[in-house]
Amino acid sequence: MFSVVEPVLLLSGLGMVLFAYFQYARRTRDFRAVVRFWERRLALSRGEHAWQRAGIVMLLLGIVVRYVLVLGLI
């Protein structure tokens, strides 16, 4: 069961983060900031920030599930 949950969490998390960045790029027309996201130039709106954080949480949960599966804890 958890082997199905892992890719779902990872893909949905990635999709949520990309959705937040797409919304930002559409709102500001600043595509360079999206490509260079590590420079902290993104001024995300409240909704974009919520999508980004939710996506990061989903990605982290997917990684945790992967470690649990690899370690054989379940």
URBELRA-V285532 format. One record per residue. N is the residue number from 1. RES is the residue in one letter. SS is DSSP state (hx for helix, st for strand, lp for the rest). PHI is phi in radians with two decimals (NA if undefined). PSI is psi in whole degrees, -180 to 180 (none if undefined). Layout:
BEGIN
n:N res:RES ss:SS phi:PHI psi:PSI
n:N res:RES ss:SS phi:PHI psi:PSI
END
This chain:
BEGIN
n:1 res:M ss:lp phi:NA psi:-44
n:2 res:F ss:hx phi:-1.24 psi:-20
n:3 res:S ss:hx phi:-1.18 psi:-23
n:4 res:V ss:hx phi:-1.48 psi:-32
n:5 res:V ss:hx phi:-1.18 psi:-39
n:6 res:E ss:hx phi:-0.98 psi:-56
n:7 res:P ss:hx phi:-1.15 psi:-30
n:8 res:V ss:hx phi:-1.13 psi:-45
n:9 res:L ss:hx phi:-1.10 psi:-45
n:10 res:L ss:hx phi:-1.14 psi:-45
n:11 res:L ss:hx phi:-1.22 psi:-40
n:12 res:S ss:hx phi:-1.22 psi:-36
n:13 res:G ss:hx phi:-1.12 psi:-44
n:14 res:L ss:hx phi:-1.11 psi:-42
n:15 res:G ss:hx phi:-1.09 psi:-39
n:16 res:M ss:hx phi:-1.17 psi:-42
n:17 res:V ss:hx phi:-1.14 psi:-45
n:18 res:L ss:hx phi:-1.11 psi:-36
n:19 res:F ss:hx phi:-1.09 psi:-43
n:20 res:A ss:hx phi:-1.08 psi:-44
n:21 res:Y ss:hx phi:-1.20 psi:-36
n:22 res:F ss:hx phi:-1.12 psi:-42
n:23 res:Q ss:hx phi:-1.08 psi:-43
n:24 res:Y ss:hx phi:-1.07 psi:-47
n:25 res:A ss:hx phi:-1.12 psi:-38
n:26 res:R ss:hx phi:-1.20 psi:-37
n:27 res:R ss:hx phi:-1.29 psi:-42
n:28 res:T ss:hx phi:-1.81 psi:-16
n:29 res:R ss:lp phi:1.07 psi:22
n:30 res:D ss:lp phi:-1.80 psi:82
n:31 res:F ss:hx phi:-1.31 psi:-25
n:32 res:R ss:hx phi:-1.13 psi:-38
n:33 res:A ss:hx phi:-1.15 psi:-33
n:34 res:V ss:hx phi:-1.20 psi:-41
n:35 res:V ss:hx phi:-1.20 psi:-35
n:36 res:R ss:lp phi:-1.89 psi:55
n:37 res:F ss:hx phi:-1.13 psi:-22
n:38 res:W ss:hx phi:-1.29 psi:-11
n:39 res:E ss:hx phi:-1.49 psi:1
n:40 res:R ss:lp phi:1.01 psi:41
n:41 res:R ss:lp phi:-1.63 psi:-10
n:42 res:L ss:lp phi:-1.28 psi:125
n:43 res:A ss:lp phi:-1.91 psi:82
n:44 res:L ss:lp phi:-1.28 psi:145
n:45 res:S ss:lp phi:-1.30 psi:174
n:46 res:R ss:hx phi:-1.06 psi:-43
n:47 res:G ss:hx phi:-1.19 psi:-42
n:48 res:E ss:hx phi:-1.11 psi:-40
n:49 res:H ss:hx phi:-1.11 psi:-41
n:50 res:A ss:hx phi:-1.11 psi:-43
n:51 res:W ss:hx phi:-1.10 psi:-43
n:52 res:Q ss:hx phi:-1.11 psi:-47
n:53 res:R ss:hx phi:-1.15 psi:-40
n:54 res:A ss:hx phi:-1.11 psi:-39
n:55 res:G ss:hx phi:-1.14 psi:-40
n:56 res:I ss:hx phi:-1.14 psi:-41
n:57 res:V ss:hx phi:-1.09 psi:-43
n:58 res:M ss:hx phi:-1.10 psi:-41
n:59 res:L ss:hx phi:-1.08 psi:-45
n:60 res:L ss:hx phi:-1.12 psi:-39
n:61 res:L ss:hx phi:-1.11 psi:-38
n:62 res:G ss:hx phi:-1.10 psi:-39
n:63 res:I ss:hx phi:-1.18 psi:-42
n:64 res:V ss:hx phi:-1.08 psi:-44
n:65 res:V ss:hx phi:-1.07 psi:-40
n:66 res:R ss:hx phi:-1.07 psi:-46
n:67 res:Y ss:hx phi:-1.09 psi:-40
n:68 res:V ss:hx phi:-1.08 psi:-41
n:69 res:L ss:hx phi:-1.16 psi:-43
n:70 res:V ss:hx phi:-1.15 psi:-40
n:71 res:L ss:hx phi:-1.34 psi:-11
n:72 res:G ss:lp phi:1.27 psi:28
n:73 res:L ss:lp phi:-1.31 psi:-18
n:74 res:I ss:lp phi:-2.19 psi:none
END
